[in-house]
């Protein structure tokens, strides 16, 4: 337990990455697998992760992300993109996958499927997207912990134009909308004003409320 907390103490949102240091494929795969195994509402996994390593694509994204240097200095840019809507096809796809993998059909599970089919597709697309986007944030949290475990630096970024990123990556035709960006890399030795500053969080007694 102590080791994980020490690594979370070590992590911070790096403001300058070393463009000469690339995260290994093995470590990237570890982070991606951790995200894939993350919790989602009803187990629907209503988002996908796009891994951008193409320098030209990263260069196109950068001016649409407040010109933040991490976009082009990172070795891997993760784009969390949520489903643009819940459809019967998408819901059935996940329920059918579960049945196939488990090798049997559970009555309670099928009743739950029908409940979702009765409720989700009838809601407006924006409501469904917002729900799916919140699931992507759960995956983001898992990614931050997994990266810290490996001492890989990463910086969650909401400061970007989602519509532009969707256009650059062709996400609309995939039924996806970008939610948050996560550059992976290693902190630069110089040029980051934040790197040597003390990590500050509210003390436990001001953050945790216990109701006994």
ZIDACOR-V207081 format. One record per backbone hydrogen bond with DSSP energy under -0.5 kcal/mol. CO is the residue of the C=O (numbers start at 1). NH is the residue of the N-H. Records with the same first field share a line. If there is no record, write none. Layout:
CO: NH ; NH
This chain:
1: 5
2: 6
3: 7
4: 8
5: 9
6: 10
7: 11
12: 14 ; 154
16: 188
17: 19
18: 21
20: 22
24: 28
25: 29
26: 30
27: 31
28: 32
29: 33
30: 34
31: 35
32: 36
33: 37
35: 38
40: 43
41: 44
45: 47
46: 83
48: 50 ; 81
49: 51
50: 52 ; 79
51: 53
52: 77
54: 58
55: 59
56: 60
57: 61
58: 62
59: 63
61: 64
62: 65 ; 67 ; 68
64: 161
65: 68
68: 71
69: 72 ; 73
70: 74
76: 78 ; 184
77: 52 ; 79
78: 80 ; 182
79: 50 ; 81
80: 179 ; 180
81: 48
82: 177
85: 87
87: 91
88: 92
89: 93
90: 94
91: 95
92: 96
93: 97
94: 98
95: 99
96: 100
97: 101
98: 102
99: 103 ; 104
104: 106
106: 110
107: 111
108: 112
109: 113
110: 114
111: 115
112: 116
113: 117
114: 118
115: 119
116: 120 ; 121
119: 123
120: 123
124: 128
125: 129
126: 130
127: 131
128: 132
129: 133
130: 134
131: 135
132: 136
133: 137
134: 138
135: 139
136: 140
137: 141
138: 142
139: 143
140: 144
141: 145
142: 146
143: 147
144: 148
145: 149
146: 150
147: 151 ; 152
148: 151
153: 185
154: 14
155: 183
157: 181
158: 160
160: 162
161: 165
162: 166
163: 167
164: 168
165: 169
166: 170 ; 171
167: 170
171: 174 ; 176
172: 175
175: 84
177: 82
180: 80
181: 157
182: 78
183: 155
184: 75 ; 76
185: 153
186: 18
191: 193
192: 195
194: 197
203: 206 ; 207
204: 207 ; 208
208: 210
209: 211
210: 212
